[in-house]
């Protein structure tokens, strides 16, 4: 991997991680188009740039964590189902659902859901004013729905936004709760992956890893700020259309290029 390829992947990660469009699908497509092999370093690089993207949300929303302890408890309640189910099911999911057909189907179905969800959400008023107000029952409900994001192509953001709307949030609050829930969920998943990949990190790779994390951080800040504005003005339906197009494109390219999704 050269510096240009590292920057391209980091930009894609930063822009897509918190949007309901599946950063996994984008990263797989980009890596395949650039003919990057699924090496141990590429896996480690993807984990590091994901951590850079998470840091962007932590920086943007850091004040929320000093208002009260409620936010910690609610996010922990929402994270718990994913943490427990993911611990037992993740390897099985990687073994059976990490294939072009599953990813494409998840992208397309998720796109249709977002289009329908947008019409439904546009007619609702939020029963909560802020994320801290969510009940523990609704937080856990969102956590169980977030478990769907373990299926590649579903998108963690899409799953949690759907869970938020289903639990009585409006578009803006569902989106913000999705950002906040990303912090424990992604830190846990990425931290575990990084710990398991620690032997693959060498001093020669440090520059690419630092550049990747920095670029992902900057573009994630842009994406998060822009997404809030876009959702309030236009809703989710355009992301649904985009997912459907991407799903069809992913399926066509996977068979044309012989794309495989090695976990």
N, C-alpha and C positions, 0 to 999 in steps of 0.2 A: 504494500500500500504506500503510495506517495502522498505528499502534503496536500495536493489538490483533491485527491480522492477522499482523504480524511476530512477536509473542509466540507466537501459536498455531502458526505454522510452526516456530519455534525449539523449542517444547516437543515437537512431533512428531519433529523431527530428533533431538533429544537422547534421546528415549525409544526410538526405533526403530533408530538407526544401528548399534548393536552387538547387536541382537536378530536372530534368523534369520527376520525377517518382511518384509524389503525396505523400507527407508526410502524408496527411489525411488517405489514404488507408493503409499505413504502420502502422500508430498509431492505427487504428481500428483493424487491424489484430493482432498486438502485444498485445493490451489490451485484446482482446478476447482469445488469446492463453494462456495468463497468468490469465485468468478468473477474470479480474478487472472489477468491475461493473461501470456503467456510473454514478458515484456519482457526487455531486457538487464539491467535492474536486478534483476529477480526471479532471473535466472540467477546474477548476482553475489552476491545475498543468500544463495542456497542454498549457494554455495561457502563463503562466510564463516561461516555457522552450522555447516557441516560441519567446518570447521577448529576451531571452538569445541568441538565434540563430541570431536574427536581430542585436543585439549589435555587434556580430562578424563581420558582413558586414560593419557596421558603423566604427568600429575600422580599418578594412583593407583598407577602401576607404575614410577615413576621409580627407586626403589631397586634394581629388578631390573637396571637398566642400569649399575649400579656394582659388581655382584658379580663379573662376569668379562666378557671380550671375546667369549666364546662366543655369547652371545645376539645380538650384532650380526651375527656371521658367519652364524648359523642363520637369522635373519630376512632377511638379505640374500639368502641362497640361496633362501628361500621366496618372496621378492618378485621375484626375477629373471625367472621365466617370465611373470608377469603384466606386468611392466614391458616386456619385449621384445614379447610377443604383443599387449599392449594398444596399444603404439606403432604397430603395423602394422594392427591389426584394428579399433580402436575406432571410427573414422569409418564403416567398412563396417557394423559392428553398429548404430550409431546410424541409419544410412540404411535398413536393412532390418528391424530387430527392434524399433524404437521405435514400437510400435502396441499398441492395447488387447488384441488377441487374443494376441500374444506375451507381454505382461506377465501377463495372466490365466492363460495356460497355465503360465508359469513359476511363478507363485504356487501354483497347484493341484498341479502335479507336485512342486514342492519340498515342499509340505505332506505329500504322501503319502510322500516320501522320509524326511522327519523322523520320521514315525510309525513307519516300518519301522526306521529308524536307532535310534530310542529303544529298541526291543525288543532289538536287536542289542547296543547299547552297554551296556545294563543287565546283560548276562551276561559282560562283559569286565572284566579287570583291566588297568590301564595297564602297558605295558612300560617306561614312563619315569616317573621321579619328578617331574621338573620340565622346563620348556620348554628349558632349556639343554642337557639330555641328549639331545635328539632328534638323530638321525643326519642327515648332510647329504642322504642319499638320501631319507629321509622328509620333510625340509624342502622339498626340490625337488618331491617328489610332491604335497605340500600346495599348493605354489605353482601347479602345473599345474591342480589341481582348482579353485583360487581363480579361475582364468581364466574359469570358467563364470559368475562373478558379473558379468562385463561384459555379459551378457544382462540387460536390465532385468526386474526381478521375481524374479530368482534369489536375491539377497541375498548380499553378500560374507560376512557372518557365517555364514550357512547353509552356503555352499560350503566355507569354511575349517574349520568344525566337522565337516562330513562328511569332509573331508580328514584331519583330526586323528584321528577315530574309525577311519577306514580305515587309518591309519598306526599304530594300536595305542595311542592315547591313551584314557583314560577320559573321562567327560563333563566333569568339572571342568577337567582339563588341556587338553582340546580347546577348551573355551570360553576359557580364559586365553590359550592360544596364538593364538586368533582375535583377542582384544583386542590382543595385542602386535603381531601381523602387520598390524593395521589402521594402526599408526603410520606405517611407511614407505610402505605402499600408498596410504593416503588422503592423506598429506602430498604424495606425488608427484603424484597425480591432481589434488587440489584446488589444489596450488601451481601446477601448469601451467595449470589453468583460470583461476585468479586472475590469473596473469601475462598471459594472453591477454585477460582482461577488464579490465585495469588502466585503460584509457581510459574505462570506464563508471563508475568510482568518483569521485564528486564530494563536496565538503565538505558539501553539503546533505543527503547520504544517510548521513553518518557516524553520526549518533545511532541510526538504525534498525539499521545494521550492528553497532554496538557492543552495543545491547540484544539483538539476535538472537544474537550470538556468546556473550554472557554467559548468556542463558537456556538456550541449547543446552548450554553447558558444565555448568551446574548440574544439568540434567535428565539429562545423559549420566552424570554421577557416580551419581545415584540409580539409573539403569537398569542400569549395570554391576554395582553392588553387589547389587542385587536379583536380577539375572539369575543370578549365581553361586549365590546361596542357592536360587533357584527350581529351577535345573537339578539341583542336588544332591538336592533333596527330591522333585521331581516329574518330572524328565527333560525331554525335548524334545517329547513327543507333543502337548501342549496348543498349542504354537506351530504344529505341523502342522495341527491342526484349525482354528486361527485363520487360517492362510494359505489353506486351502481355502475357508473362508467369505469371506475378503477377495477371493480370486480371482474367485469367482462374483459377488460384489457389484460388483467393479471392471468385470467384463464387462457386467453389466446396466446400470450407470450410464453406461458409456462409449457404449453405443448409445442409451440413452434421452436423454442430454444431448449427444450428438454429440461426445464427447470425442476429441480427437486429441493425440498426444504429439510435439509439435515438439521436435526435439533442440535 
